[in-house]
């Protein structure tokens, strides 16, 4: 391949990598949207949540939609929806018809002498109801979902129909013969819980009203329903524990043998024997206990989110429920709280309320209760209730769910001045290896040293820095001294000969590119059979010939990886063509793979091994040529 093509591809990868680094060093208000507000349900187009009413402006230039939550949106181009202050047009009077096409269907009139019937399916009659045409049926299903609530027609085009149902807004330009969804940008996805953050081949997982668990495939913008065994187990356990305690349970949290159970009437019960028996605690609120968080390493510490309109919305215990303190203060609006998460080591508490997302530093080890200063984090988010918050496993990224608008993520503010070291490829806590990249979360690092070896600082921001492990480093354990604005910080770091990790973006999209075209591979540009794929990774250890630490690899003849590498696609080995330092980069390795001629189209699980040590598992989308 030519030198210029190599440079162009390097620039594309560097841009994506820098985007990831910027996420690490961004201020907390820099929220990034995770996916969209549409859901793939195998209908004519992606769907969304229920819509109660649609109507056109008098001149037909604008379409309006009222969601089930009561918010009104408008569009002029049938693509982009914006919030609207328009008054709702009155519904037309229902005409008398000869008969109904479906039991319980509601009849509405339209222009050009037509009437429509709204039921599970959508029907049209040209003769006052004597005969009906089903406009949406395919066998026993509907091509655009069931449960119709409204239909609108323009005054100038009898064949342009817009219908609303349980799955969003749908448009037909041929009188109902074919349909397309208008849901891609309609803010109408009711995410109730964030079930998981990107990890391995899994994307962000949420629970959606009326649908259940759904996942955002890395690199995609549309959510897909999935089975979530963890959520199923939690639901089953909640029902079981409610039966044991004989209460109307709303929420639960488990840590060790402690089981906290929150009720619909504001009580919290505790079991210390794994759910065998429950006793009431001193907690008593005037609203339902919407969510409970229990510290995974210290079960006596827990937080509770309280809904309703009472005066207590955030509760804390540090002594197994003997006392519950209200963490409410004038800086936290008096509004229902639906989600809560904490991190005991830093005292960080995050809440999702009807007035947005807030955070505060709180004593989560003792009983100290100073005035709690809550800070609003959602000024740059849509003005809608927040339904949940969650931290990723490393405590680096904060995720928030906003009613109707879906999920957003941002750098978690508590990490400032609370240093931690994670793998730069996937932000996990895993051993380092000679030559690999580490991210220091929490502040600016000006120098790093372990023993007599300098660890070059490659980039430094106010709350995150990047360093490289020297190729000469040996382990298994070293004490890494970081020079920071607050003085020297010492950390224990495990170093192994190899510790492979594939780079992924903040949404879980792996950093892969087509070796021939240099294009990044994602849901919009899947890999093809027999193609060569370049994988960007770190932690592959020493190279031949030896290369200086802190120096970018040469563009021509980069050093080769010394370790024995293998690659696996859906568990089957695939050929490794070459493995070198990534040309033009520091701490990056580039592995080139050859895909088989025959693959199952769709997502495939990809991972690599170095000397038998497995990397993280990522998702590669493949299409047949």
C-alpha positions as CSV (number, residue, x, y, z in Angstrom):
1,X,0.0,0.0,0.0
2,X,1.2,3.5,-0.7
3,X,2.7,5.8,1.9
4,X,0.0,8.5,1.4
5,X,-2.7,6.0,2.0
6,X,-1.0,4.9,5.2
7,X,-0.8,8.5,6.4
8,X,-4.5,9.2,5.6
9,X,-5.5,6.1,7.6
10,X,-3.3,7.1,10.5
11,X,-4.9,10.5,10.6
12,X,-8.4,9.0,10.7
13,X,-7.5,6.7,13.5
14,X,-5.7,9.5,15.4
15,X,-8.8,11.7,15.1
16,X,-11.0,8.9,16.7
17,X,-8.4,8.3,19.4
18,X,-8.1,12.0,20.2
19,X,-11.9,12.0,20.4
20,X,-11.8,9.3,23.1
21,X,-9.0,11.2,25.0
22,X,-11.2,14.4,24.8
23,X,-14.0,12.5,26.5
24,X,-11.5,11.8,29.3
25,X,-10.5,15.4,29.7
26,X,-13.8,17.0,29.0
27,X,-15.7,19.0,31.6
28,X,-18.8,17.3,33.0
29,X,-21.2,19.5,31.1
30,X,-19.8,18.0,27.9
31,X,-22.5,15.4,27.5
32,X,-22.4,13.0,24.5
33,X,-25.6,11.3,23.3
34,X,-25.5,7.5,23.4
35,X,-27.6,6.3,20.5
36,X,-30.9,7.9,19.5
37,X,-34.5,7.6,20.4
38,X,-35.5,4.9,18.0
39,X,-35.9,1.1,18.5
40,X,-35.6,-1.7,16.0
41,X,-38.7,-3.9,16.3
42,X,-38.7,-5.4,12.8
43,X,-41.3,-3.0,11.6
44,X,-41.2,-1.0,8.4
45,X,-38.8,1.5,10.0
46,X,-37.4,2.0,13.5
47,X,-40.0,2.7,16.2
48,X,-40.2,4.7,19.3
49,X,-42.7,5.2,22.2
50,X,-46.5,5.7,22.1
51,X,-47.8,8.8,20.4
52,X,-51.4,9.9,21.2
53,X,-52.2,12.5,18.5
54,X,-50.9,13.8,15.2
55,X,-52.2,16.7,13.1
56,X,-51.1,19.1,10.3
57,X,-51.1,22.9,10.3
58,X,-53.8,24.6,8.3
59,X,-51.6,24.9,5.3
60,X,-50.2,21.4,5.6
61,X,-46.6,22.7,5.9
62,X,-46.0,21.4,9.5
63,X,-46.8,18.2,11.2
64,X,-47.4,18.1,15.0
65,X,-47.3,15.1,17.4
66,X,-48.3,14.8,21.0
67,X,-46.5,12.0,22.8
68,X,-48.0,9.9,25.5
69,X,-46.1,12.0,28.1
70,X,-48.0,15.1,26.9
71,X,-45.2,16.9,25.1
72,X,-45.8,18.4,21.6
73,X,-43.2,18.3,18.9
74,X,-43.3,19.6,15.3
75,X,-41.5,19.0,12.0
76,X,-41.4,20.7,8.7
77,X,-39.2,18.3,6.8
78,X,-40.4,15.0,8.3
79,X,-36.9,14.3,9.7
80,X,-36.1,16.8,12.4
81,X,-38.5,17.2,15.4
82,X,-38.4,20.2,17.7
83,X,-40.3,21.1,20.8
84,X,-43.4,23.1,20.0
85,X,-45.7,25.5,21.8
86,X,-48.5,25.1,19.2
87,X,-52.0,24.8,20.4
88,X,-53.6,21.4,19.6
89,X,-56.2,21.4,16.9
90,X,-59.6,20.0,17.9
91,X,-60.3,16.5,16.7
92,X,-62.8,16.2,13.9
93,X,-66.2,14.8,14.8
94,X,-66.7,11.1,14.3
95,X,-69.0,10.3,11.4
96,X,-71.7,7.7,11.6
97,X,-70.7,4.5,9.6
98,X,-72.5,1.4,8.5
99,X,-70.3,-1.0,10.5
100,X,-67.0,-1.1,12.3
101,X,-64.1,-3.1,10.7
102,X,-62.8,-4.2,14.1
103,X,-64.5,-4.4,17.5
104,X,-63.8,-1.3,19.6
105,X,-62.3,0.6,16.7
106,X,-62.7,4.4,16.7
107,X,-63.9,6.2,13.6
108,X,-62.6,9.5,12.5
109,X,-63.4,11.6,9.4
110,X,-60.9,12.9,6.8
111,X,-61.0,15.0,3.7
112,X,-61.9,13.8,0.3
113,X,-64.9,11.8,1.5
114,X,-62.8,9.2,3.4
115,X,-63.2,7.8,6.9
116,X,-60.7,5.9,8.9
117,X,-61.0,3.5,11.8
118,X,-58.4,3.3,14.5
119,X,-58.0,0.0,16.4
120,X,-55.2,-2.6,16.6
121,X,-54.9,-2.0,12.8
122,X,-55.6,1.1,10.6
123,X,-58.6,0.9,8.2
124,X,-60.0,3.2,5.5
125,X,-63.4,3.4,3.9
126,X,-64.5,5.2,0.8
127,X,-68.2,4.4,1.1
128,X,-69.2,5.5,4.6
129,X,-68.1,2.3,6.3
130,X,-69.9,-0.3,4.2
131,X,-66.5,-1.7,3.1
132,X,-63.1,-1.3,4.7
133,X,-59.5,-1.7,3.5
134,X,-56.9,-2.7,6.1
135,X,-53.9,-0.4,5.5
136,X,-51.3,-1.9,7.8
137,X,-51.9,-5.7,8.0
138,X,-49.3,-8.2,7.0
139,X,-50.6,-11.7,7.8
140,X,-51.7,-11.4,11.4
141,X,-49.3,-8.5,12.2
142,X,-49.0,-4.8,11.4
143,X,-46.1,-3.5,9.3
144,X,-46.0,-0.4,11.6
145,X,-47.1,-1.8,14.9
146,X,-50.5,-2.0,16.6
147,X,-52.7,0.2,18.8
148,X,-53.6,3.2,16.6
149,X,-54.5,6.4,18.3
150,X,-54.6,9.1,15.6
151,X,-54.4,9.9,11.9
152,X,-53.8,13.1,10.0
153,X,-54.2,14.0,6.3
154,X,-53.1,17.1,4.4
155,X,-55.7,19.4,2.8
156,X,-54.0,19.2,-0.6
157,X,-52.8,15.6,-0.9
158,X,-55.3,12.8,-0.2
159,X,-52.6,10.1,-0.4
160,X,-50.4,11.6,2.3
161,X,-51.4,10.0,5.6
162,X,-49.7,10.2,9.0
163,X,-50.7,7.8,11.7
164,X,-49.8,7.5,15.4
165,X,-49.8,4.4,17.5
166,X,-48.1,2.6,20.4
167,X,-44.8,2.6,18.4
168,X,-44.5,6.2,17.2
169,X,-45.4,8.2,14.0
170,X,-45.7,6.7,10.5
171,X,-46.1,8.3,7.1
172,X,-47.5,7.1,3.8
173,X,-47.4,8.9,0.5
174,X,-49.5,6.4,-1.5
175,X,-52.7,6.2,0.6
176,X,-51.5,3.5,2.9
177,X,-49.9,1.0,0.5
178,X,-46.4,1.6,2.0
179,X,-45.2,3.2,5.2
180,X,-42.1,4.8,6.6
181,X,-41.4,5.8,10.2
182,X,-40.8,9.4,11.4
183,X,-39.2,8.3,14.7
184,X,-35.5,8.6,14.3
185,X,-35.3,12.0,15.9
186,X,-38.6,12.1,17.8
187,X,-37.7,12.5,21.5
188,X,-40.1,9.8,22.7
189,X,-38.1,6.9,24.1
190,X,-39.0,6.2,27.7
191,X,-35.8,4.8,29.2
192,X,-36.6,3.8,32.8
193,X,-33.3,2.3,33.8
194,X,-29.7,2.0,32.6
195,X,-28.9,-1.6,33.0
196,X,-25.3,-1.7,31.9
197,X,-22.5,0.3,30.2
198,X,-20.4,-0.8,27.2
199,X,-18.3,-3.8,28.1
200,X,-16.7,-6.4,25.7
201,X,-19.0,-7.1,22.9
202,X,-22.0,-5.7,24.8
203,X,-23.1,-2.1,24.2
204,X,-25.1,0.1,26.5
205,X,-28.2,-1.7,28.0
206,X,-31.4,0.0,29.2
207,X,-34.9,-0.9,30.2
208,X,-37.6,0.8,28.0
209,X,-41.2,1.3,29.0
210,X,-43.5,-1.3,27.3
211,X,-40.5,-3.0,25.7
212,X,-38.2,-4.2,28.4
213,X,-34.4,-4.6,28.1
214,X,-32.8,-3.2,25.0
215,X,-29.2,-2.7,23.9
216,X,-27.3,-0.3,21.7
217,X,-25.0,-2.2,19.4
218,X,-21.6,-0.5,19.4
219,X,-21.4,1.9,16.5
220,X,-25.2,2.0,16.0
221,X,-27.8,4.7,16.8
222,X,-30.9,2.4,17.1
223,X,-31.7,0.3,20.2
224,X,-32.6,-3.4,19.8
225,X,-34.6,-5.5,22.3
226,X,-32.5,-8.2,24.0
227,X,-32.8,-10.7,26.8
228,X,-31.0,-9.5,29.9
229,X,-30.5,-12.4,32.4
230,X,-29.3,-10.0,35.1
231,X,-32.5,-7.9,34.9
232,X,-34.7,-11.0,34.7
233,X,-33.0,-12.3,37.9
234,X,-33.4,-9.0,39.6
235,X,-37.1,-8.9,38.8
236,X,-37.6,-12.5,40.0
237,X,-35.7,-11.8,43.2
238,X,-37.7,-8.6,43.9
239,X,-40.9,-10.6,43.7
240,X,-39.6,-13.3,45.9
241,X,-38.2,-11.0,48.6
242,X,-41.5,-9.0,48.5
243,X,-43.3,-12.2,49.3
244,X,-40.9,-13.1,52.1
245,X,-41.2,-9.6,53.6
246,X,-45.0,-9.3,52.8
247,X,-44.7,-5.8,51.4
248,X,-45.3,-4.0,48.1
249,X,-41.7,-3.8,47.1
250,X,-40.6,-1.2,44.6
251,X,-36.8,-1.6,44.6
252,X,-33.9,-3.6,46.0
253,X,-30.1,-3.8,46.3
254,X,-27.9,-6.6,47.2
255,X,-24.4,-6.5,48.7
256,X,-22.8,-9.5,50.3
257,X,-25.5,-11.1,52.5
258,X,-27.3,-7.8,52.9
259,X,-30.5,-7.3,50.9
260,X,-32.2,-3.8,51.1
261,X,-35.8,-3.7,50.1
262,X,-37.7,-0.4,49.3
263,X,-41.4,-0.2,49.4
264,X,-44.1,1.8,47.6
265,X,-45.0,3.5,50.9
266,X,-41.5,4.8,51.7
267,X,-40.1,2.1,54.0
268,X,-36.8,0.3,53.7
269,X,-36.4,-3.2,55.1
270,X,-33.1,-5.1,55.5
271,X,-32.1,-8.7,55.5
272,X,-28.6,-9.7,56.7
273,X,-29.1,-13.4,55.8
274,X,-29.4,-13.1,52.1
275,X,-33.1,-12.6,52.0
276,X,-34.2,-15.3,54.4
277,X,-35.9,-12.8,56.7
278,X,-36.4,-9.0,56.7
279,X,-36.7,-6.4,59.5
280,X,-37.8,-2.8,59.2
281,X,-35.1,-0.1,59.4
282,X,-35.7,3.5,60.7
283,X,-36.2,4.8,57.1
284,X,-39.5,6.4,56.5
285,X,-40.3,8.7,53.6
286,X,-43.6,10.0,52.2
287,X,-42.9,8.7,48.7
288,X,-42.0,5.4,47.1
289,X,-38.4,4.1,47.3
290,X,-37.6,4.2,43.6
291,X,-34.0,3.0,43.7
292,X,-31.5,1.7,46.3
293,X,-27.7,1.6,45.9
294,X,-25.6,-0.5,48.2
295,X,-21.8,-0.3,48.3
296,X,-20.4,-3.5,46.8
297,X,-17.4,-3.7,49.2
298,X,-19.0,-2.3,52.4
299,X,-22.6,-3.6,52.6
300,X,-23.5,-1.4,55.6
301,X,-23.4,1.7,53.4
302,X,-26.4,2.4,51.2
303,X,-28.3,5.2,49.5
304,X,-32.0,5.4,48.5
305,X,-33.8,7.5,46.0
306,X,-37.3,8.6,47.0
307,X,-40.1,9.6,44.6
308,X,-43.3,11.5,45.3
309,X,-43.7,15.0,46.6
310,X,-42.5,14.7,50.2
311,X,-39.6,16.6,51.8
312,X,-37.1,13.7,51.7
313,X,-35.7,12.5,48.4
314,X,-32.1,11.2,49.1
315,X,-31.4,8.9,52.1
316,X,-28.1,7.6,53.4
317,X,-27.0,4.9,55.9
318,X,-23.5,4.0,56.9
319,X,-24.5,1.6,59.7
320,X,-26.7,-1.1,58.3
321,X,-29.9,0.9,58.4
322,X,-29.7,1.8,62.1
323,X,-30.0,5.4,61.0
324,X,-31.0,7.0,57.7
325,X,-30.0,10.6,57.1
326,X,-31.7,12.8,54.6
327,X,-29.1,14.4,52.2
328,X,-31.6,16.9,50.9
329,X,-30.6,20.6,51.0
330,X,-31.6,23.9,49.5
331,X,-29.3,23.1,46.5
332,X,-31.3,20.1,45.6
333,X,-34.8,21.0,44.2
334,X,-37.7,19.4,46.0
335,X,-38.6,17.0,43.2
336,X,-39.0,13.2,42.9
337,X,-35.7,11.3,42.6
338,X,-35.8,8.2,40.4
339,X,-32.2,7.0,40.2
340,X,-29.1,7.1,42.5
341,X,-25.5,5.8,42.5
342,X,-22.5,6.4,44.7
343,X,-18.8,5.8,44.9
344,X,-17.7,5.4,48.5
345,X,-14.0,5.9,47.9
346,X,-14.6,9.5,46.8
347,X,-17.9,10.2,48.5
348,X,-19.6,10.9,45.2
349,X,-23.4,10.7,45.0
350,X,-25.3,11.2,41.8
351,X,-29.1,11.4,41.5
352,X,-31.6,11.6,38.7
353,X,-34.7,13.7,39.5
354,X,-37.6,15.4,37.8
355,X,-35.4,18.5,37.8
356,X,-32.3,16.9,36.2
357,X,-29.1,15.2,37.3
358,X,-27.2,16.4,40.4
359,X,-24.1,15.3,42.3
360,X,-22.5,16.0,45.6
361,X,-19.6,14.8,47.8
362,X,-20.9,13.1,50.9
363,X,-19.3,11.2,53.8
364,X,-20.0,7.6,52.9
365,X,-17.9,6.1,55.6
366,X,-18.9,7.8,58.8
367,X,-21.9,9.6,60.2
368,X,-20.7,13.1,59.4
369,X,-23.5,15.2,57.8
370,X,-22.2,18.6,56.7
371,X,-24.4,20.8,54.6
372,X,-24.7,18.9,51.3
373,X,-23.9,21.1,48.3
374,X,-25.6,19.6,45.2
375,X,-24.4,20.7,41.8
376,X,-26.6,20.5,38.7
377,X,-25.0,18.6,35.9
378,X,-27.7,18.7,33.3
379,X,-27.8,22.3,32.2
380,X,-26.7,21.3,28.7
381,X,-29.2,18.4,28.5
382,X,-32.8,18.6,27.2
383,X,-35.2,20.1,29.7
384,X,-36.9,16.9,30.8
385,X,-37.0,14.7,33.9
386,X,-34.0,12.4,34.4
387,X,-34.9,8.8,35.1
388,X,-31.7,7.1,36.0
389,X,-27.9,7.6,36.5
390,X,-25.1,5.0,36.5
391,X,-21.3,4.9,36.6
392,X,-19.2,2.7,34.5
393,X,-17.2,0.0,36.3
394,X,-14.1,2.1,36.4
395,X,-15.9,5.1,37.8
396,X,-14.7,7.2,34.9
397,X,-17.9,7.8,32.8
398,X,-21.3,8.9,34.1
399,X,-24.4,7.9,32.2
400,X,-27.8,9.6,32.5
401,X,-31.3,8.8,31.1
402,X,-33.5,11.7,30.1
403,X,-37.2,11.1,29.6
404,X,-38.0,10.9,25.9
405,X,-34.5,11.8,24.8
406,X,-32.6,8.6,25.6
407,X,-29.2,8.2,27.2
408,X,-26.2,10.6,27.5
409,X,-22.7,10.1,29.0
410,X,-20.1,12.5,30.3
411,X,-16.9,12.5,32.3
412,X,-17.7,11.8,35.9
413,X,-16.8,15.0,37.9
414,X,-15.8,13.2,41.1
415,X,-12.7,11.8,39.5
416,X,-11.0,15.3,39.6
417,X,-8.2,15.1,42.1
418,X,-9.0,11.5,42.8
419,X,-6.3,9.8,40.7
420,X,-6.7,6.3,39.3
421,X,-4.8,4.4,36.6
422,X,-6.7,2.5,33.9
423,X,-5.9,0.9,30.6
424,X,-6.0,3.5,27.8
425,X,-7.6,1.1,25.3
426,X,-10.9,0.3,27.2
427,X,-10.6,2.2,30.5
428,X,-10.5,-1.0,32.6
429,X,-8.3,-1.9,35.4
430,X,-6.0,-4.6,33.9
431,X,-2.2,-5.2,34.2
432,X,0.0,-3.1,32.0
433,X,2.8,-4.4,29.7
434,X,6.0,-3.0,28.3
435,X,5.2,-0.4,25.7
436,X,1.5,-0.1,26.5
437,X,-0.5,3.0,27.1
438,X,-2.1,4.0,30.5
439,X,-4.6,6.7,31.3
440,X,-4.2,8.5,34.5
441,X,-7.7,9.7,35.5
442,X,-8.1,12.6,37.9
443,X,-5.6,15.3,37.0
444,X,-2.6,16.6,35.2
445,X,0.6,14.5,35.4
446,X,3.9,16.3,34.7
447,X,6.2,13.3,35.3
448,X,6.0,9.6,36.1
449,X,8.7,7.2,37.4
450,X,9.1,3.7,38.7
451,X,12.5,2.8,40.1
452,X,15.1,4.1,37.7
453,X,12.7,4.2,34.7
454,X,10.9,7.2,33.4
455,X,7.4,6.7,32.1
456,X,6.9,9.3,29.4
457,X,3.9,11.6,29.7
458,X,2.4,11.7,26.2
459,X,-0.5,14.0,26.9
460,X,-1.8,15.9,30.0
461,X,-5.1,17.6,30.7
462,X,-6.7,19.1,33.8
463,X,-8.4,15.8,34.7
464,X,-6.7,13.1,32.6
465,X,-3.2,12.3,31.3
466,X,-1.7,9.6,29.1
467,X,1.6,7.8,29.9
468,X,3.6,5.0,28.3
469,X,5.1,2.0,30.1
470,X,8.8,1.7,29.1
471,X,9.7,-1.2,26.9
472,X,12.3,-2.0,29.5
473,X,9.8,-2.3,32.4
474,X,9.6,-5.5,34.3
475,X,7.2,-6.7,36.9
476,X,5.2,-8.2,38.2
477,X,4.6,-5.2,40.5
478,X,6.0,-1.7,40.5
479,X,5.3,1.5,42.5
480,X,4.6,4.3,40.0
481,X,5.3,7.8,41.3
482,X,3.3,10.5,39.6
483,X,4.2,14.2,39.9
484,X,1.0,16.2,40.0
485,X,0.0,19.7,41.0
486,X,-0.9,18.3,44.4
487,X,2.5,16.7,44.9
488,X,3.7,13.2,44.4
489,X,1.1,10.4,44.2
490,X,2.2,6.7,44.4
491,X,0.3,3.8,42.9
492,X,0.9,0.1,42.7
493,X,0.9,-1.1,39.0
494,X,1.0,-4.7,37.9
495,X,3.2,-5.3,34.8
496,X,3.1,-8.5,32.8
497,X,5.1,-9.4,29.7
498,X,1.8,-9.0,27.7
499,X,-1.6,-7.6,28.5
500,X,-3.5,-7.2,25.2
501,X,-6.4,-4.8,24.9
502,X,-8.2,-3.6,21.7
503,X,-9.0,0.1,21.6
504,X,-12.7,1.0,21.8
505,X,-14.5,4.3,21.7
506,X,-16.6,5.6,24.6
507,X,-19.7,3.9,23.0
508,X,-18.0,0.5,22.8
509,X,-17.1,0.8,19.0
510,X,-13.8,-0.9,18.4
511,X,-11.1,0.9,16.5
512,X,-10.9,-1.3,13.4
513,X,-10.3,-0.3,9.8
514,X,-10.4,-1.8,6.4
515,X,-6.7,-2.4,5.4
516,X,-7.4,-1.6,1.8
517,X,-9.5,1.5,2.0
518,X,-8.5,2.8,5.4
519,X,-12.1,3.4,6.3
520,X,-13.1,2.8,9.9
521,X,-15.4,-0.2,10.4
522,X,-18.8,0.3,12.1
523,X,-22.5,-0.3,11.6
524,X,-22.4,2.1,8.6
525,X,-19.3,0.5,7.0
526,X,-19.3,-3.2,7.9
527,X,-16.4,-5.5,7.1
528,X,-16.6,-7.8,4.1
529,X,-15.8,-11.4,3.6
530,X,-12.1,-12.1,2.6
531,X,-11.2,-8.5,3.6
532,X,-8.2,-7.6,5.6
533,X,-8.9,-5.8,8.9
534,X,-6.5,-3.8,10.9
535,X,-7.0,-3.9,14.7
536,X,-5.6,-1.2,16.9
537,X,-4.5,-2.5,20.3
538,X,-2.0,-1.9,23.2
539,X,-0.3,-4.1,25.7
540,X,1.4,-6.5,23.2
541,X,4.8,-6.1,24.8
542,X,8.3,-5.9,23.3
543,X,9.1,-5.6,19.6
544,X,11.8,-6.6,17.2
545,X,14.0,-4.7,16.6
546,X,13.9,-2.8,19.9
547,X,12.3,0.6,19.8
548,X,12.8,3.7,22.1
549,X,10.0,4.4,24.6
550,X,8.1,7.6,23.9
551,X,9.0,7.8,20.2
552,X,6.4,7.4,17.4
553,X,6.8,4.2,15.3
554,X,8.3,4.8,11.9
555,X,5.9,5.0,8.9
556,X,8.0,2.5,7.0
557,X,9.0,-1.0,8.3
558,X,7.7,-0.5,11.9
559,X,9.1,-3.0,14.5
560,X,7.3,-6.3,14.7
561,X,5.6,-7.7,17.8
562,X,7.8,-10.3,19.5
563,X,4.9,-12.2,21.3
564,X,3.0,-15.0,19.7
565,X,-0.3,-13.5,18.5
566,X,-3.5,-15.2,17.5
567,X,-7.0,-13.9,16.5
568,X,-10.4,-15.4,16.9
569,X,-13.7,-14.6,15.2
570,X,-16.7,-16.2,16.9
571,X,-14.3,-18.5,18.6
572,X,-12.7,-19.7,15.3
573,X,-9.0,-18.7,14.6
574,X,-8.4,-16.3,11.7
575,X,-5.0,-15.7,10.1
576,X,-2.8,-12.9,11.5
577,X,-1.0,-11.4,8.5
578,X,1.3,-9.1,10.5
579,X,1.5,-7.4,13.9
580,X,3.7,-4.3,14.4
581,X,3.8,-1.0,16.2
582,X,1.2,1.3,14.6
583,X,3.1,3.6,12.2
584,X,3.1,7.2,13.4
585,X,1.8,6.3,16.9
586,X,3.2,5.9,20.4
587,X,2.0,2.9,22.4
588,X,-0.3,1.6,19.7
589,X,0.0,-1.7,18.0
590,X,-1.5,-2.6,14.6
591,X,-2.6,-6.2,13.9
592,X,-3.7,-7.1,10.4
593,X,-6.2,-10.0,10.1
594,X,-7.6,-11.8,7.1
595,X,-11.3,-12.6,7.3
596,X,-12.6,-15.9,6.0
597,X,-14.3,-16.1,2.6
598,X,-17.5,-17.4,4.1
599,X,-18.9,-15.7,7.2
600,X,-22.3,-15.4,8.8
601,X,-23.5,-11.9,8.0
602,X,-24.1,-9.7,11.0
603,X,-22.3,-9.1,14.3
604,X,-19.3,-11.3,15.1
605,X,-17.2,-11.5,18.3
606,X,-13.5,-10.7,17.8
607,X,-10.6,-10.9,20.2
608,X,-6.9,-11.5,20.1
609,X,-4.4,-13.4,22.3
610,X,-0.8,-12.7,23.0
611,X,1.1,-15.7,24.4
612,X,-2.3,-17.1,25.3
613,X,-3.5,-14.0,27.3
614,X,-6.9,-12.8,25.9
615,X,-7.8,-9.3,25.1
616,X,-11.2,-7.7,25.6
617,X,-13.9,-9.0,23.2
618,X,-15.3,-6.6,20.6
619,X,-18.0,-6.7,18.0
620,X,-17.2,-6.7,14.3
621,X,-20.1,-6.3,11.8
622,X,-19.7,-8.3,8.6
623,X,-21.6,-8.3,5.4
624,X,-21.4,-10.8,2.5
625,X,-19.9,-9.5,-0.7
